[in-house]
Amino acid sequence: MTAAFGWWLSGTISEYRRNAIAYSRDDDIREYRSHMRVEAVLRRVSDGRILWKDSLSWTDELMNSSDRSEQEDNETLTIQAISERLADHLYHRLHGNF
């Protein structure tokens, strides 16, 4: 059995939404805005005590495509970009508070 020392960071996506923000003259959706909110908690491993918690969010835009496969790829890339931004912000917030 080994002793557990250190901290444990967990996060939960508490919100994800995609809204149409631009339309063509024919009233077709041209662009979406995706928004994600994450709840993050840093705990001490030894006793589970919360050392820090915060909520972070990020928004990004993506173009619509009439090709369903391309649209799904665009949304996946946007979600990845938002996730990377949130991870970067989380890293900087954690380092700024300790």
Protein Blocks (a to p, Z undefined) as FASTA:
>chain_A
ZZdeddddddddfbdcdddfbdcfkopafbdcdddddddddddfklopafbdcddddddd
ddddfblklmmmmmmmmmmmmmmmmmmmmmmmmmmmZZ
